[in-house]
């Protein structure tokens, strides 16, 4: 399996970004880093939305790196739940 990695400061887009105006910053996030759950040791991605009131959010790293459920979201073209935003996007 491909090992996908993000760095602190990377801007990523959630797959639902395909459903909104691309000129907006909706569903764009900045990577803060990877943290470990204090009791289970599970790795969690820490990220902050670039829209709304900001804040910090965590999601299990495995879930963050997972593929989009294309059975549930057949219209989505993006392969992974979160992908790095590039200047050409």
Number of C-alpha atoms within 10 A of each C-alpha: 3 4 5 8 8 16 12 12 13 16 21 21 23 19 20 16 17 15 11 11 9 11 6 11 15 19 19 22 24 21 20 19 15 18 16 14 11 8 6 7 9 12 16 19 20 20 24 18 20 17 13 8 8 12 10 13 14 16 15 16 16 12 14 17 18 13 15 20 12 13 8 8 11 9 10 17 11 17 13 19 17 23 21 19 15 10 5 4 7
